[in-house]
């Protein structure tokens, strides 16, 4: 019997064990292989998308691309699963010799075996899609010229030609920009000057440039003229040939007979010969490549004849390249969207161009009367619909012109139907292809990761302004941002956002004081383009809540509350945006591939919330911001892949202990909640970078906070009486942003020691929460990286280390009780843009802004200074100040002398000052009212004394 058992073991079990062992041992190599395979597939999909954008692809290829995308999703999931497994249970060949738990060892083996089987399956899947000869042979892509960045077709050529033949009478809203460009072209210095017109596709850059170029005054001012269309596809040799041909044509000469055989050098010399001693104007229309200037600059002659070069581009980077790599002066005109009034005027021109203009009604736009005398007459029943359509076009001339032309001579019912389904029309109506084409060009020029970053805006509602930090952290959590040597993931993500802004695909809604994007959005029509893309790619599914965002639900598959709509996408869905409180939300969607869930409804289903930890294990982003969430599921720790978790502005009061299992969590946001005490288990989160809260009690964290070595931001930590937690902070070498409150004077030395170790610290907020406590920091070597500093508490004297902070951008002093004027110490800070002195921070009677001081300061706040009697601003001080706030300074009876010299001041806030002060600035009879008459915006709030 024993022999039989041994024989079976040798014949069957041993080979099986060897096979299992080999599979498990080969998992790391297999994972590396599929990582390379993923890169190859993504590159191919990206190239295929560009090809599809320039030519119609057949249904078979589209289906295969969909299969490839889903295979890529599966590979991503396998890689993520392996990373978790490897971190949690590293399989050491010598484990048998170590005190390993047998159960854990067996579990690890089983997990790795499952991963090995999944890798085998996905490889077979990819091979089946590719066929025997590979992707390129099965789906051949057209080879482009090496210097080409696109493949224009007939539609694109027509789009480029249309603005070149637009009559002046058909153009609306460019009078101001046109006059500006004419001045730049005809006036100014004799040296050659570059003029750039920058803006998103469809804003009318080419139309504006052509109207100026053809102007009689411009034609007569220059000796020779050339209009060169560059676009995405070009060669340097081709551009030089075009220039030479146009210059000869302008002089009514034939181009050289051998032009077709000339090389670059010969062509460049011929162009220079034609331009020499001539006052020339050359327009380079639709420039995409930032290397363009490098390639063309040596063909242009600097001959001191007041020559001009005009460039139109979507990219700020093109202009920056001109500035950095030439001695030419550069002027930049940024195209803006049309106002509501001008948009409506243009729309009427196109939609009612042949109707009689008699007895046209007047329309009110922003409170102003718009007469339709010369713009076409809108029937009364179409007025409201016109306004709604124009609003959806959001000032984009291309959309207004195309839609106006489409609705020309259509009936009222057709207008109403079109307006209700505008997003769907843009997606499916071939007569609107030009809008999609123009908007898609910039998208198609993006790399794979950049495309995903842009598509993420499609998860948010229409017209939603998303905070840049929120967006960047979600991108990082999703893995869209690839870390580069010498840069953090945040820095790379910020560069990505800047690039999307630079390409005019993303609009900045608000800026930080140092000019970075604070919040941003996408144009409605760009968003419509995005929704079309994410529907095809399985990138995101919008669930429920039709009333929240009509354009989203009509541009992408959706689920109606309580029942699944017939238009639900088939295949893998990667992300969910939830806009419904229904319990039956996503019954038809496979949960095992969902990476992100974003809630955009205040009411949410408790039943669905409780399902998330059990059914959506691969989640990386879970965002409950602004929802009425009351309780967090106890088994939240099941979401071991989670990297971004936000409960911001919810009703949550506490976090479960299982949060300590979220070993991959990078961002935890509990701001604007009732969460004050963090469970001690949170200190197990070794990868947590951002711990965001209004207040955090340090009692449970003070002995182990130093173990959270990845922390980059913590706000706001309530220091315990013994101050032990301040010593723990010194272990957080990656900390960039630190806010503490309840600081006590005896904690000073410990805090100084901890700060000395934080060589990456950028922001520091210290609050005593007691007016009698003193902040006395003696720091010999303060981190030079500090950009923002706020001290709220008494200072014995002005800290002598603050003037040494050469990178300091924002400084706020509160409750400092300083008696000596601090401005003398601060005036030479070269990076300072914002200064606030408030809440008895200064107890003296005079503040003196000396000549040449505060050269870059943009914003100044002086508030709640109860002893201050005079403010003196010397001529030459505060020359770049844009915003000034004076609030509750009862002893100040007169307007600060020198405000009249602040030529860049745009906003002046005067709140609750003395009655004498208010009388002196009264519009009628105030003796000092003239001092700030040059300020565009003055806000007065009266009533202090």
Secondary structure as UniProt FT lines:
FT   HELIX           2..8
FT   HELIX           9..13
FT   HELIX           14..25
FT   HELIX           27..54
FT   HELIX           59..88
FT   TURN            93..94
FT   HELIX           95..97
FT   TURN            98..99
FT   HELIX           102..130
FT   TURN            132..133
FT   HELIX           135..138
FT   TURN            146..147
FT   HELIX           154..162
FT   HELIX           163..165
FT   HELIX           168..170
FT   HELIX           175..186
FT   STRAND          193..198
FT   TURN            201..202
FT   HELIX           205..213
FT   HELIX           216..221
FT   STRAND          224..231
FT   HELIX           236..250
FT   TURN            251..252
FT   TURN            257..258
FT   HELIX           259..261
FT   HELIX           264..275
FT   TURN            276..277
FT   STRAND          280..287
FT   TURN            290..291
FT   HELIX           292..296
FT   HELIX           297..299
FT   STRAND          308..313
FT   HELIX           316..324
FT   STRAND          329..334
FT   HELIX           340..351
FT   TURN            353..354
FT   TURN            358..359
FT   STRAND          363..365
FT   TURN            366..367
FT   STRAND          368..370
FT   TURN            373..375
FT   HELIX           380..382
FT   HELIX           383..393
FT   TURN            394..395
FT   HELIX           397..407
FT   TURN            408..409
FT   HELIX           412..420
FT   HELIX           422..428
FT   HELIX           430..432
FT   HELIX           433..444
FT   HELIX           448..455
FT   HELIX           456..459
FT   TURN            462..463
FT   STRAND          466..467
FT   HELIX           468..478
FT   TURN            485..486
FT   HELIX           489..502
FT   TURN            503..504
FT   STRAND          507..511
FT   TURN            513..514
FT   STRAND          517..521
FT   HELIX           524..537
FT   STRAND          541..543
FT   HELIX           546..548
FT   HELIX           550..555
FT   TURN            561..562
FT   TURN            566..567
FT   STRAND          575..578
FT   TURN            587..588
FT   HELIX           591..593
FT   STRAND          596..599
FT   HELIX           606..615
FT   TURN            617..618
FT   STRAND          621..623
FT   TURN            625..626
FT   HELIX           634..638
FT   TURN            640..641
FT   STRAND          644..646
FT   TURN            648..649
FT   HELIX           657..661
FT   TURN            663..664
FT   STRAND          667..669
FT   TURN            671..672
FT   HELIX           680..684
FT   TURN            686..687
FT   STRAND          690..697
FT   TURN            699..704
FT   HELIX           705..707
FT   TURN            709..710
FT   STRAND          713..718
FT   TURN            721..722
FT   HELIX           724..729
FT   TURN            730..731
FT   TURN            733..734
FT   STRAND          737..741
FT   HELIX           745..747
FT   HELIX           748..757
FT   TURN            759..760
FT   STRAND          763..767
FT   TURN            771..772
FT   TURN            784..785
FT   STRAND          788..792
FT   TURN            800..801
FT   HELIX           802..804
FT   TURN            806..807
FT   STRAND          810..814
FT   HELIX           823..826
FT   TURN            827..828
FT   TURN            830..831
FT   STRAND          834..838
FT   STRAND          846..849
FT   TURN            851..852
FT   STRAND          859..863
FT   STRAND          870..873
FT   TURN            875..876
FT   TURN            879..880
FT   STRAND          883..887
FT   TURN            890..891
FT   HELIX           899..901
FT   TURN            903..904
FT   STRAND          907..911
FT   HELIX           915..920
FT   TURN            923..925
FT   TURN            927..928
FT   HELIX           929..932
FT   TURN            933..934
FT   STRAND          937..941
//
